[in-house]
Amino acid sequence: VATWLARGAFAGGGLDAWSIRVGLALAWAAWIFAVCFDIWDRPDVVRHGHYTSAIAMFVCIILAAIANAVDRSDWNWGILLDRYMLLAMAMLLVVVVGVIGHYCYSWKHWVLFTEIGLISSFAVLWTLQTLELGGGLRPDE
């Protein structure tokens, strides 16, 4: 969320001072919360830390795919056919299949399936971006 705001994704691109301040404030607030929670309830952090971190990471990766789709096209029905949006939808489908497999069918390997699917999708996202950008950064618009 902090990165999304800092990017100014909904403001039509560009970094304005408000977006940067809100993004940085959210990032600092999340960091301070994590440190305080770790001090307050260390056993719970150890027990659930991997899951919390993995979920947060994959949510950010899915948001990055959506942000790439938004950057490449206008908000219309055509955005659903953008390769980055299709990739984001595939990532969400992997999560839905894994969760349904777990809760409806007591599938024991749902976490492994979900993580492999999401990590593989991330590899595809990274490859697409690398090929699109020719191994470099996006030029200023």
C-alpha positions as CSV (number, residue, x, y, z in Angstrom):
1,V,0.0,0.0,0.0
2,A,2.8,2.4,0.9
3,T,4.6,1.8,-2.4
4,W,1.3,2.1,-4.3
5,L,0.6,5.5,-2.8
6,A,4.2,6.6,-3.3
7,R,4.1,5.7,-7.0
8,G,1.0,7.9,-7.4
9,A,-0.7,5.1,-9.4
10,F,-4.1,6.6,-9.0
11,A,-2.9,10.2,-9.4
12,G,-2.0,9.7,-13.0
13,G,1.7,9.0,-12.4
14,G,4.3,11.3,-11.0
15,L,5.2,11.7,-7.4
16,D,3.5,14.4,-5.5
17,A,4.5,15.4,-2.0
18,W,1.3,14.1,-0.4
19,S,1.7,10.6,-1.9
20,I,5.4,10.3,-0.8
21,R,4.5,11.4,2.8
22,V,1.6,9.1,3.1
23,G,3.6,6.2,1.6
24,L,6.5,6.7,3.9
25,A,4.3,7.2,6.9
26,L,2.5,3.9,6.2
27,A,5.8,2.1,5.7
28,W,7.2,3.4,9.0
29,A,4.0,2.6,10.8
30,A,4.1,-0.9,9.6
31,W,7.7,-1.3,10.6
32,I,7.1,0.2,14.1
33,F,4.0,-2.1,14.5
34,A,6.1,-5.2,13.6
35,V,8.9,-4.3,16.0
36,C,6.5,-3.6,18.9
37,F,4.5,-6.7,18.2
38,D,7.7,-8.7,18.1
39,I,8.7,-7.3,21.5
40,W,5.2,-7.8,23.0
41,D,4.4,-11.3,21.7
42,R,7.6,-13.0,20.5
43,P,6.3,-16.6,20.5
44,D,3.4,-15.6,18.3
45,V,5.7,-13.8,15.9
46,V,7.9,-16.9,15.6
47,R,4.9,-19.2,15.1
48,H,3.1,-17.0,12.5
49,G,5.9,-14.9,11.1
50,H,6.6,-16.9,7.9
51,Y,2.9,-17.0,6.9
52,T,2.4,-13.3,7.6
53,S,5.5,-12.4,5.6
54,A,4.7,-14.7,2.7
55,I,1.1,-13.4,2.5
56,A,2.3,-9.8,2.5
57,M,5.0,-10.5,-0.1
58,F,2.6,-12.2,-2.5
59,V,0.0,-9.5,-2.1
60,C,2.6,-7.0,-3.1
61,I,3.7,-9.1,-6.1
62,I,0.0,-9.3,-7.2
63,L,-0.3,-5.5,-6.8
64,A,2.9,-5.0,-8.8
65,A,1.4,-7.1,-11.7
66,I,-1.8,-5.0,-11.5
67,A,0.2,-1.8,-11.4
68,N,2.1,-2.8,-14.5
69,A,-1.2,-3.5,-16.3
70,V,-2.5,-0.1,-15.2
71,D,0.7,1.6,-16.4
72,R,0.5,0.0,-19.8
73,S,-3.2,0.7,-20.6
74,D,-6.1,2.9,-19.8
75,W,-8.8,1.8,-17.4
76,N,-11.3,0.1,-19.8
77,W,-12.3,-3.5,-20.5
78,G,-9.1,-4.0,-22.6
79,I,-7.1,-3.9,-19.4
80,L,-8.4,-7.3,-18.6
81,L,-6.5,-8.7,-21.6
82,D,-3.2,-7.1,-20.7
83,R,-0.6,-9.8,-20.0
84,Y,0.2,-8.4,-16.6
85,M,-3.5,-8.3,-15.6
86,L,-3.9,-11.9,-16.9
87,L,-0.9,-12.9,-14.8
88,A,-2.4,-11.2,-11.7
89,M,-5.7,-13.0,-12.3
90,A,-3.8,-16.3,-12.6
91,M,-2.0,-15.6,-9.3
92,L,-5.4,-15.0,-7.6
93,L,-6.7,-18.2,-9.2
94,V,-3.8,-20.1,-7.7
95,V,-4.7,-18.8,-4.3
96,V,-8.4,-19.6,-4.7
97,V,-7.7,-23.1,-5.8
98,G,-5.3,-23.7,-2.9
99,V,-7.7,-22.3,-0.3
100,I,-10.6,-24.2,-1.7
101,G,-8.5,-27.4,-1.8
102,H,-7.6,-26.9,1.8
103,Y,-11.0,-26.0,3.3
104,C,-13.3,-28.0,1.0
105,Y,-11.2,-31.1,0.4
106,S,-8.7,-31.1,3.3
107,W,-5.9,-31.1,0.8
108,K,-2.6,-31.4,2.8
109,H,-0.3,-29.9,0.2
110,W,-2.3,-26.7,-0.5
111,V,0.4,-24.4,0.9
112,L,3.1,-26.0,-1.2
113,F,0.9,-25.8,-4.3
114,T,0.0,-22.2,-3.6
115,E,3.6,-21.1,-3.0
116,I,5.0,-22.9,-6.0
117,G,2.3,-21.4,-8.2
118,L,2.9,-17.9,-6.9
119,I,6.7,-18.1,-7.0
120,S,6.5,-19.5,-10.6
121,S,4.1,-16.6,-11.5
122,F,6.5,-14.1,-10.0
123,A,9.3,-15.6,-12.2
124,V,7.1,-15.1,-15.3
125,L,6.3,-11.5,-14.2
126,W,10.0,-10.8,-13.7
127,T,10.9,-12.3,-17.1
128,L,8.2,-10.3,-18.8
129,Q,9.4,-7.1,-17.3
130,T,13.1,-7.8,-18.1
131,L,12.3,-8.6,-21.7
132,E,10.0,-5.6,-22.0
133,L,12.6,-3.2,-20.6
134,G,15.5,-4.8,-22.3
135,G,17.2,-5.5,-19.0
136,G,17.1,-1.8,-17.9
137,L,14.8,0.6,-16.2
138,R,11.7,2.2,-17.5
139,P,12.5,5.5,-19.3
140,D,11.0,8.6,-18.0
141,E,7.8,9.5,-19.7
